[in-house]
Amino acid sequence: MTLSGPNTLSDIKSNSRQQNYSFALTVLTSLFFMWGFITCLNDILIPHLKQVFTLNYTQVMLIQFSFFTAYAIVSIPAGILVEKIGYKNGIVIGLVTAGIGCLLFYPAAGYQSYIMFLGALFILASGITLLQVAANPYVAILGKPETASSRLNLSQAVNSLGHTIAPYFGSLIILSIAVLSADELKKMSPTDLNIYKLTEASAVQVPYLGLAAVLFVIAAVFAIIKLPKIEASEISASGGEGQNFHDLHQSAWGYKHLVLGAIGIFLYVGAEVSIGSFLVNYFGQSFIAGLPEEQAGKFVSFYWGAAMIGRFIGSAATRKIKPANALVFNAVVAAALVIISMLTFGRVAMWSILAVGLFNSIMFPTIFTLAIDGLGKHTGQASGILCTAIVGGAVLPVIQGFFADNIGIHYAFFVPVVGYLYVAYYGLKGYKPAFTKS
C-alpha cells in the first residue's frame, strides 16, 4: 500500500503525537485527583484537631498555614528543579515526598503532638507543591495552545473529584469518633483513657498510611512509564497571534501579566481555602444550620462537588467563551454569593456559601493559563512563581480566623470577598501583557 499526498507523513506524525498526549493526559489525571483528595482532608482535620488540642480559630488555621506555606518556600526551587530534571522526574520526586509526609502522621497522632502534625503537613505539602509545579504547565502544553485553558480545566475537574470525595470519607473515619472534653477525660480510668487515645489516634493514622501506600505505588508507575518530552522553547502562546514573547525579558518576573496573575492565584486560593476551612464550624452555628460535626463535614462535599461540576462545564465552555470573560463572570458571582451568606441566616446562608464552589471552578486553571501565556522558555520559572502564590491558602485562612475570633465567624467571610473582587479585575484588565493594546 502506497501513501500519497503532500501532508501524509506529517499527518501520521501529528496523529501519533496526539495519541501519546492523550495517554499522558490520562495518566496525569491521577495526580490531580490525589492532591485534591489530600488537600481537602485538611477541612476535616481542622475541626478534629481543634477539639483534640482545644484550639481557637486562629490557632487551628495553622494547619492551613503549615500546609500552604510549603508553596511559598518550595515552589521556586521546584521550578528550577523541574527545568533541570524534567517534568516526569519532578513528578516522581513529588509523589515520594508527599508519601513520606503521610507516613509522619502516624507518630504525630501516636504522640498527640500538634507541632508534629504541622511538620508532617509541611512535608506532605512540599511534595504536592512539586507535583503542581510539574503537572500544571505539563497539562497546559500537551496539545494545542488555544485549548490549554480547557485541558487544565478538565484536569482540575478531576482534582475537584478528589476534593468532593475527601470530606465525606474523612467525616466517616475521622469525625465519627467523638472528641471528649478535658473534664470527661479526667473522669476516665487509665485503661479507658489509653483505649480512647489509641482509637482517636488511629482515626488519623489509618487513612494517612493508606494514602502513603497509594502515593508510593503511583510514584513507581510514573518511574517506569514513558511520557512525551517537551522543551521549554517549544511551548507556544495561546493568545493573540500564538507568538511567544519570551525574549523581551531575562526573567519571568519582567512580565506584568504574570506578576498580576500570581497575585490573583494568591487571593483566589486564599478565598477558596478560607471558605472550605470554616464550613464545618460555620454549619455548626445555631443561626446557620446547627449541624453536628460529622454531618456538617459531609456537606463540605457539596462545596467541592459544585467546583467539580463547574470545571467540567468550564472545560467545554472555555473552548467557545473567552477565558478572561468567564473568569470575570465567575468571580463577580462568587463574591455576591459570599455577601448573601454574610447578610442572611439559616438555609439561605448555608446554601449560598456552598454554591460558591460552582463559581470557584474555572478560576485557578484560567488564571494560570492566562498568566503563563506567551512566556515560552520562562514557563518553568513562571509555574514556580504561580505555585508559590498558592501560599494564599496559608495566609487568608489565618486572617479570617483572626476576624472570626474577634467579630464572629459569620462576618469574617468578608476576607474571601476581597479576593474574588481582585480576580474579577484580573479577568478585565490584569491578564493583558503590558505592551498589548487594550
C-alpha positions as CSV (number, residue, x, y, z in Angstrom):
1,M,0.0,0.0,0.0
2,T,1.4,3.4,-1.0
3,L,0.8,6.6,0.9
4,S,0.3,9.7,-1.1
5,G,-0.3,13.4,-0.6
6,P,2.0,16.2,0.5
7,N,1.0,16.1,4.1
8,T,0.5,12.4,4.7
9,L,3.8,11.8,6.6
10,S,3.3,14.9,8.8
11,D,-0.3,13.9,9.5
12,I,0.8,10.5,10.7
13,K,3.4,12.0,13.0
14,S,0.8,14.5,14.3
15,N,-1.7,11.7,15.0
16,S,0.9,9.6,16.7
17,R,2.0,12.5,18.9
18,Q,-1.6,13.3,19.7
19,Q,-2.2,9.7,20.9
20,N,0.9,10.0,23.1
21,Y,-0.5,13.2,24.6
22,S,-3.9,11.5,25.2
23,F,-2.2,8.7,27.2
24,A,0.0,11.2,29.1
25,L,-3.0,13.4,30.0
26,T,-5.0,10.3,31.1
27,V,-2.1,9.3,33.5
28,L,-1.7,12.8,34.8
29,T,-5.3,12.9,36.0
30,S,-4.5,10.5,38.8
31,L,-2.1,13.2,40.2
32,F,-4.8,15.9,40.1
33,F,-7.2,13.5,41.9
34,M,-4.7,12.6,44.6
35,W,-3.5,16.1,45.6
36,G,-7.1,17.3,45.5
37,F,-8.1,14.5,47.9
38,I,-5.2,15.1,50.3
39,T,-5.6,18.9,50.3
40,C,-9.3,18.7,51.1
41,L,-8.8,16.3,54.0
42,N,-7.4,19.4,55.8
43,D,-11.0,20.7,56.0
44,I,-11.8,17.6,58.2
45,L,-8.6,17.7,60.2
46,I,-9.3,21.3,61.3
47,P,-12.5,20.7,63.4
48,H,-11.0,17.4,64.6
49,L,-7.7,18.9,65.9
50,K,-9.5,22.0,67.1
51,Q,-11.3,19.8,69.6
52,V,-8.4,17.4,70.4
53,F,-6.0,20.3,71.2
54,T,-8.6,22.8,72.4
55,L,-7.6,25.5,69.9
56,N,-9.2,28.8,68.9
57,Y,-9.8,29.6,65.2
58,T,-6.6,31.5,64.7
59,Q,-4.5,28.6,66.2
60,V,-6.3,25.8,64.3
61,M,-5.8,27.7,61.0
62,L,-2.1,27.0,61.4
63,I,-3.0,23.7,59.8
64,Q,-3.6,25.5,56.5
65,F,-0.7,27.9,57.2
66,S,1.7,25.0,57.6
67,F,0.4,23.2,54.5
68,F,0.2,26.2,52.1
69,T,3.4,27.8,53.4
70,A,5.2,25.0,51.6
71,Y,4.1,26.5,48.3
72,A,5.9,29.8,49.2
73,I,9.2,28.0,50.2
74,V,9.3,25.1,47.8
75,S,7.7,26.3,44.5
76,I,10.5,28.4,43.0
77,P,13.2,25.8,43.9
78,A,10.8,23.2,42.5
79,G,10.5,25.2,39.2
80,I,14.3,25.2,38.9
81,L,14.5,21.5,39.7
82,V,11.8,20.6,37.1
83,E,13.7,22.6,34.4
84,K,16.8,20.6,35.2
85,I,15.5,17.1,35.7
86,G,12.3,17.2,33.6
87,Y,8.6,17.0,34.3
88,K,8.4,13.3,34.8
89,N,11.3,13.0,37.3
90,G,9.8,16.0,39.2
91,I,6.5,14.2,39.5
92,V,8.2,11.1,40.9
93,I,10.1,13.0,43.5
94,G,7.0,14.9,44.4
95,L,5.0,11.7,44.9
96,V,7.7,10.2,47.1
97,T,8.0,13.3,49.3
98,A,4.2,13.5,49.7
99,G,4.1,9.8,50.7
100,I,6.8,10.5,53.4
101,G,4.7,13.3,54.7
102,C,1.7,11.0,55.0
103,L,3.8,8.4,56.9
104,L,4.7,11.1,59.5
105,F,1.0,11.4,60.6
106,Y,1.5,8.0,62.3
107,P,3.9,9.3,65.0
108,A,2.1,12.7,65.2
109,A,-1.1,11.0,66.1
110,G,0.6,8.5,68.4
111,Y,2.3,11.2,70.4
112,Q,-0.7,13.5,70.3
113,S,1.6,16.3,69.1
114,Y,0.1,19.3,67.3
115,I,3.6,20.5,66.3
116,M,4.4,17.1,64.7
117,F,1.1,17.3,62.8
118,L,2.1,20.7,61.4
119,G,5.6,19.4,60.4
120,A,4.0,16.4,58.7
121,L,1.6,18.7,56.8
122,F,4.5,20.9,55.6
123,I,6.4,17.9,54.2
124,L,3.3,16.4,52.6
125,A,2.5,19.8,51.0
126,S,6.1,20.1,49.8
127,G,5.6,17.0,47.7
128,I,2.3,18.2,46.4
129,T,3.9,21.6,45.5
130,L,6.5,19.8,43.4
131,L,3.6,17.9,41.7
132,Q,1.8,21.1,40.9
133,V,4.8,22.9,39.6
134,A,5.5,19.9,37.2
135,A,1.9,18.8,36.3
136,N,0.1,22.1,35.8
137,P,2.3,23.5,32.9
138,Y,2.7,20.0,31.6
139,V,-1.0,19.6,31.0
140,A,-1.2,23.2,29.6
141,I,1.5,22.4,26.9
142,L,0.4,18.9,26.0
143,G,-1.7,19.8,23.0
144,K,-3.0,22.8,21.1
145,P,-2.1,26.1,22.8
146,E,-5.6,27.6,22.1
147,T,-7.2,24.8,24.2
148,A,-4.7,24.9,27.1
149,S,-7.2,26.5,29.4
150,S,-9.8,23.9,28.5
151,R,-7.4,21.0,29.2
152,L,-6.4,22.4,32.5
153,N,-10.0,23.0,33.5
154,L,-10.7,19.3,32.7
155,S,-7.7,18.2,34.8
156,Q,-8.8,20.5,37.6
157,A,-12.3,18.9,37.4
158,V,-10.7,15.6,38.3
159,N,-8.9,17.4,41.1
160,S,-12.3,18.6,42.3
161,L,-13.5,15.0,42.3
162,G,-10.8,14.3,44.9
163,H,-12.0,17.4,46.9
164,T,-15.6,16.1,46.7
165,I,-14.9,12.6,48.0
166,A,-12.4,13.6,50.7
167,P,-14.8,15.4,53.1
168,Y,-17.3,12.5,53.1
169,F,-14.6,10.0,53.5
170,G,-12.9,12.0,56.3
171,S,-16.2,12.6,58.1
172,L,-16.9,8.9,58.3
173,I,-13.4,7.9,59.5
174,I,-12.1,10.9,61.4
175,L,-15.1,12.9,62.7
176,S,-17.2,9.9,63.6
177,I,-15.2,9.5,66.8
178,A,-16.5,12.0,69.3
179,V,-13.8,14.1,71.0
180,L,-14.2,14.2,74.7
181,S,-13.7,17.3,76.8
182,A,-10.9,17.8,79.4
183,D,-13.4,17.2,82.2
184,E,-14.6,14.0,80.7
185,L,-11.1,12.7,80.2
186,K,-10.3,13.3,83.9
187,K,-13.2,11.0,84.9
188,M,-11.9,8.1,82.8
189,S,-9.8,5.2,84.2
190,P,-6.2,4.9,83.0
191,T,-7.2,1.8,80.9
192,D,-10.2,3.5,79.3
193,L,-8.1,6.7,78.7
194,N,-5.4,4.6,76.9
195,I,-8.0,2.9,74.7
196,Y,-9.6,6.2,73.9
197,K,-6.3,7.8,72.9
198,L,-5.4,4.8,70.7
199,T,-8.8,4.9,69.0
200,E,-8.5,8.7,68.4
201,A,-5.0,8.3,67.0
202,S,-6.0,5.5,64.7
203,A,-8.7,7.7,63.2
204,V,-6.0,9.8,61.6
205,Q,-3.2,7.2,61.3
206,V,-5.1,4.6,59.2
207,P,-6.3,6.9,56.4
208,Y,-2.9,8.6,56.0
209,L,-1.0,5.3,56.0
210,G,-3.3,4.2,53.2
211,L,-2.6,7.5,51.3
212,A,1.1,6.9,51.7
213,A,0.9,3.5,50.1
214,V,-1.1,4.8,47.2
215,L,1.4,7.7,46.6
216,F,4.3,5.3,46.5
217,V,2.5,3.0,44.1
218,I,1.8,5.9,41.7
219,A,5.4,7.1,42.0
220,A,6.5,3.6,40.9
221,V,4.2,3.7,37.9
222,F,5.4,7.1,36.8
223,A,9.0,6.0,37.2
224,I,8.5,3.2,34.6
225,I,6.1,4.7,32.0
226,K,7.2,6.9,29.1
227,L,5.9,10.4,28.8
228,P,6.4,12.9,25.9
229,K,9.4,15.2,26.4
230,I,8.8,18.9,25.6
231,E,11.5,21.6,25.7
232,A,10.5,24.9,27.2
233,S,11.5,26.7,24.0
234,E,8.8,24.7,22.1
235,I,6.0,26.0,24.3
236,S,3.6,28.1,22.2
237,A,1.4,31.0,23.3
238,S,-2.3,30.5,23.5
239,G,-3.4,34.1,22.8
240,G,-3.0,36.8,20.2
241,E,-1.1,35.6,17.2
242,G,0.1,32.5,19.0
243,Q,3.6,34.0,19.3
244,N,5.9,33.8,22.2
245,F,7.4,37.0,23.6
246,H,9.9,35.2,25.9
247,D,12.9,37.2,24.6
248,L,11.6,40.5,25.9
249,H,12.9,39.9,29.5
250,Q,15.6,37.8,31.0
251,S,13.3,36.6,33.7
252,A,9.6,35.7,34.1
253,W,9.4,38.4,36.7
254,G,9.6,41.0,34.0
255,Y,6.1,40.2,32.7
256,K,3.4,42.3,34.3
257,H,0.5,39.9,33.4
258,L,2.4,37.0,35.2
259,V,3.0,39.1,38.4
260,L,-0.6,40.2,38.5
261,G,-1.7,36.6,37.8
262,A,0.4,35.5,40.8
263,I,-1.5,37.9,43.0
264,G,-4.7,36.5,41.5
265,I,-3.7,33.0,42.4
266,F,-2.7,34.1,45.9
267,L,-6.1,35.7,46.6
268,Y,-8.2,33.1,44.8
269,V,-6.6,30.1,46.6
270,G,-6.8,32.0,49.8
271,A,-10.5,32.7,49.3
272,E,-11.4,29.2,48.3
273,V,-9.4,27.6,51.1
274,S,-10.7,30.1,53.7
275,I,-14.3,29.2,52.9
276,G,-13.7,25.4,52.9
277,S,-11.8,25.6,56.2
278,F,-14.6,27.2,58.0
279,L,-17.6,25.3,56.6
280,V,-17.8,22.6,59.3
281,N,-17.7,25.1,62.1
282,Y,-20.0,27.5,60.2
283,F,-22.7,24.9,59.7
284,G,-22.4,24.0,63.4
285,Q,-23.6,27.5,64.4
286,S,-27.2,27.6,65.6
287,F,-28.0,30.6,63.4
288,I,-26.9,28.7,60.3
289,A,-27.8,25.0,60.5
290,G,-26.8,23.7,63.9
291,L,-25.3,20.5,62.5
292,P,-23.1,18.1,64.4
293,E,-19.5,17.9,63.0
294,E,-19.8,14.6,61.3
295,Q,-23.0,15.7,59.4
296,A,-21.6,19.2,58.6
297,G,-18.4,17.6,57.3
298,K,-20.4,15.7,54.7
299,F,-22.0,18.9,53.4
300,V,-18.5,20.2,52.6
301,S,-18.6,17.7,49.7
302,F,-21.3,19.8,48.1
303,Y,-18.9,22.8,48.1
304,W,-16.1,20.9,46.3
305,G,-18.6,18.9,44.3
306,A,-20.0,22.1,42.8
307,A,-16.5,23.1,41.8
308,M,-16.1,19.7,40.1
309,I,-19.3,20.2,38.1
310,G,-18.3,23.7,37.2
311,R,-14.9,22.6,35.9
312,F,-16.4,20.0,33.6
313,I,-18.8,22.7,32.3
314,G,-15.9,25.2,32.1
315,S,-13.8,22.8,30.2
316,A,-16.3,22.8,27.4
317,A,-17.4,26.5,27.8
318,T,-13.9,27.9,27.6
319,R,-13.5,26.4,24.1
320,K,-16.1,28.8,22.9
321,I,-16.1,31.6,25.5
322,K,-13.1,33.8,26.0
323,P,-11.5,32.5,29.3
324,A,-11.0,36.0,30.6
325,N,-14.7,36.8,30.3
326,A,-15.6,33.6,32.0
327,L,-13.2,34.5,34.8
328,V,-14.9,37.9,35.4
329,F,-18.4,36.4,35.5
330,N,-17.5,33.7,37.9
331,A,-15.5,36.0,40.3
332,V,-18.4,38.5,40.5
333,V,-21.0,35.8,41.2
334,A,-18.8,34.2,43.8
335,A,-18.3,37.5,45.6
336,A,-22.1,38.1,45.5
337,L,-22.9,34.7,46.9
338,V,-20.5,35.1,49.9
339,I,-22.1,38.5,50.6
340,I,-25.5,36.9,50.6
341,S,-24.4,34.3,53.1
342,M,-23.0,37.0,55.3
343,L,-26.2,39.0,55.3
344,T,-28.6,36.1,55.8
345,F,-29.2,33.2,58.2
346,G,-30.3,29.5,58.1
347,R,-30.6,27.6,54.9
348,V,-30.1,30.6,52.7
349,A,-26.8,31.4,54.3
350,M,-25.8,27.7,54.1
351,W,-26.6,27.0,50.5
352,S,-25.4,30.4,49.2
353,I,-21.9,29.7,50.6
354,L,-21.9,26.1,49.2
355,A,-22.9,27.5,45.8
356,V,-19.7,29.5,45.7
357,G,-17.9,26.2,44.8
358,L,-19.6,26.2,41.4
359,F,-18.1,29.5,40.5
360,N,-14.7,28.8,42.0
361,S,-14.4,26.1,39.4
362,I,-12.6,27.7,36.5
363,M,-10.6,30.3,38.4
364,F,-7.3,28.6,39.1
365,P,-6.7,27.0,35.7
366,T,-7.9,30.1,33.9
367,I,-5.7,32.5,35.8
368,F,-2.8,30.0,35.5
369,T,-3.0,29.7,31.7
370,L,-3.5,33.5,31.2
371,A,-0.5,34.2,33.4
372,I,1.9,31.9,31.5
373,D,0.7,32.8,28.1
374,G,3.5,33.5,25.7
375,L,6.3,33.0,28.2
376,G,7.9,30.2,26.3
377,K,11.3,29.4,27.8
378,H,10.3,31.2,31.0
379,T,7.3,28.8,31.6
380,G,9.1,26.7,34.2
381,Q,10.1,29.7,36.2
382,A,6.6,31.2,35.8
383,S,5.0,28.0,37.0
384,G,7.2,28.1,40.1
385,I,6.1,31.7,40.8
386,L,2.4,30.9,40.3
387,C,2.6,27.9,42.6
388,T,4.4,30.0,45.2
389,A,1.4,32.2,45.1
390,I,-0.7,29.3,46.3
391,V,0.6,30.4,49.8
392,G,-2.5,32.5,49.8
393,G,-4.1,29.3,51.2
394,A,-1.9,29.7,54.2
395,V,-2.4,33.5,54.8
396,L,-6.0,34.2,54.2
397,P,-7.5,31.5,56.4
398,V,-5.4,32.8,59.4
399,I,-6.6,36.3,58.7
400,Q,-10.1,35.1,58.5
401,G,-9.5,33.1,61.7
402,F,-8.4,36.3,63.4
403,F,-11.6,38.1,62.4
404,A,-13.7,35.1,63.3
405,D,-12.3,35.2,66.8
406,N,-13.0,39.0,67.1
407,I,-16.1,39.8,65.0
408,G,-17.6,36.3,64.7
409,I,-17.4,33.6,62.1
410,H,-20.4,35.0,60.1
411,Y,-18.9,38.3,59.2
412,A,-15.3,37.1,58.8
413,F,-16.3,35.9,55.4
414,F,-15.6,39.4,54.0
415,V,-12.0,38.2,53.6
416,P,-12.7,35.9,50.6
417,V,-14.9,38.6,49.0
418,V,-11.9,40.9,48.7
419,G,-10.0,38.0,46.9
420,Y,-12.8,37.5,44.4
421,L,-13.1,41.2,43.5
422,Y,-9.4,41.2,42.6
423,V,-9.8,38.1,40.4
424,A,-12.6,39.9,38.6
425,Y,-10.1,42.8,37.9
426,Y,-7.5,40.4,36.6
427,G,-10.1,39.0,34.1
428,L,-10.9,42.5,33.0
429,K,-7.5,44.1,32.6
430,G,-4.7,42.4,34.6
431,Y,-4.2,39.4,32.3
432,K,-3.2,41.6,29.3
433,P,0.6,41.9,28.7
434,A,1.8,45.4,29.4
435,F,2.7,46.0,25.8
436,T,-0.6,44.8,24.4
437,K,-3.1,47.4,23.3
438,S,-6.5,47.2,25.0
